[in-house]
Amino acid sequence: MSERPEFTIRVDQNPYLPAGGREMHAIVTVEARSQDADSDDAGPRAGSDAVEIIIIDTSGSMSYGGKMAAARRAAKAAVGVLRDGVRFAVVAGANRPRMIYPQGERLVEASASTRRSAANAVARLDAAGGTAIGSWLRLANRLFDGQDGAVKHAILLTDGKNQHESDEELDAALRVCSGRFLCDARGVGTDWEVAELRKITSALLGGFLDVPDPKDLEADFLAMTRAAMSKQVADVALRVWTPQQAELKFLKQMVPAVEDLTGRHAESGTQTVDYPLGAWGSENREYHLCVQVQPGDIGRQMRAAWVKLIAPGAEGEAERELASGNVLAEWTDDEARSTRINGRVAHHTGQSELADAIQEGLEARREGDEDTATARLGRAVVLAREVGNEQIAGLLDKVVDVIDPATGTVRLKADVAKADEMSLDTRSVRTVRTRKDDLPPHAPPGTPPDEAGS
């Protein structure tokens, strides 16, 4: 049995504000580490309660380009690495979803026998019908019902647009499913919509990627399923306390990908709100927090925010606090201190702007607004260079001719492969980590904060 990971929180910030200053930025790094994290054994771990549902698009378009055969191989590979005892199901999606394995709306426990039976059932998958993703998710939600306390994860594969239900029907399904389970998605080929999968996985706290070549699906499904099997703590939340009269301006996940969590909080107590962070294994993620406080006198110190990681307790038990950290503020008339920019804050501010610039530039290009597209993608070229995101820089090179990378002078390419445009759009939110050696030292936090009146 693998022990639960130990969590730590680290806060990077410049705590000094000028006279009258109100806005404090901080990067909150959350790390979860198991004792066996350094083990050479990369296989699935025992010791956590988990449910896995694999949803395969079987609409008619999947019969072209080798996609259905690749999907069968990928689903069988995913089933093959399910840990013994994990409850699972395989669902086919078309105009309506249908159970592939087991028969009937239920789950089965993974074992050598059930994995073999599931693989045999997957081998018989064929392609016919349309695409109604909201109905697929609703079936998954019903299957997850009653699995409280487990790490609940779904894999969704599609190759097309959600044409056989309305946007309102999909949005309603996402409202029902949000907070109930996590979902990672993959788009195979080039006929699906990036914005659609982004909306789905954002609502369900997952990630999505493009798989232009169906031959790559098997390796991708293996990686996704192994990652899901490594999760050990379900339903982790970041609780943020702020002083009276303070305003939490935003909270964004920055690593491994940019995701704005600001609107997802739920009030959890006096001056506290909780943000859902999903399930965790041995990993680390980084968050950009911004809080606006009431100005203080020169020399005053205060706690601008108090962050805690919370996980549900076992049935009948109180919630567990996993780690905590402080965001501090101190007002100073020393201009050198108050104008110092924390390296991690600057890095992630640049990565957030980079994602926005790419998405806005590509949208303008699709709408025929070449001036806006050129300006925004040119800005993206500059930002990719500044934050050291070489993958994004390489993808930008396929969409624009870079004349001067320092100034962002670019020219739109006349002919761009659809797969290249979709890869840039899809991966625009994938971020790179800062290197400690590249960051300037930040100011010491000083003495314990004055919380009088908070």
Secondary structure, DSSP 8 states (H G I E B T S, - for coil): -----EEEEEEE---EE-TT--EEEEEEEEEEE-TTTT-S--S--SSS-EEEEEEEE-SGGGGSTTHHHHHHHHHHHHHHT--TT-EEEEEEESSS-EEEESSSS--EE--HHHHHHHHHHHTT----S---HHHHHHHHHHHHTT-TTSEEEEEEEESS--TTS-HHHHHHHHHHHTTT-EEEEEEESSSS-HHHHHHHHHHTT--EEEESSGGGHHHHHHHHHHHHHT--EEEEEEEEE--TT-EEEEEEEEESB-EE-GGG-EEEETTEEEEEEEEESSEEEEEEEEEE-----TT-EEEEEEEEEEE--STTS--EEEEEEEEEEEE-S-HHHHT---HHHHHHHHHHHHHHHHHHHHHHHHTT-HHHHHHHHHHHHHHHHHHT-HHHHHHHTTTEEEEETTTTEEEE-S---HHHHHHHHHHTTB-----GGGS-------S----TT-
